[in-house]
Structures are given as structure tokens and as C-alpha cells.
Amino acid sequence: MGGISIWQLVIIAVIVVLLFGTKKLRNLGSDLGTAVKGFKKSVTDDENTSEKNEALADSSNSEAKVEAEAKDKEKEKEKV
């Protein structure tokens, strides 16, 4: 079954270096690395943001419950 041999990979690598040059390939590699780091950072920031939003939602829900209970108690006092 037609696998790629080491010599075919070497020939492809030489052609790529001749076409693009080492400087352009180096810049491409650093740009790719920067893009991957930025992607990882945005993913972790998004996870942290969603966790914070969930925590805020939970705390705001509990605060809303406390406020609702306080209003109910005030209404009961007014009725008496």
C-alpha cells in the first residue's frame, strides 16, 4: 500500500524550502505559534468568564430570593 517514504518527505521539504525560503517559513511558524497561544488563552478566558457568570447568576438569584422574601414579610406586616 502506497506509504510515503523518508526520501519522498525529504524531497517535499527541500521543495518547500526552495519555494518559500527559510525566513518566510520561520515567520510562518512563529505566527502559527502566536495564533495557537491566543486561541488557548481565549478558550481559558471564556471558561473563566462563564464560571464567573454562573457564580454571579447564582448569587443574584439568591439575592433576589432574599429581597422577595423581605417584600413578602413586609406585605404580611401591612395586612396585620
Salt bridges, closest charged atoms under 4 A:
none
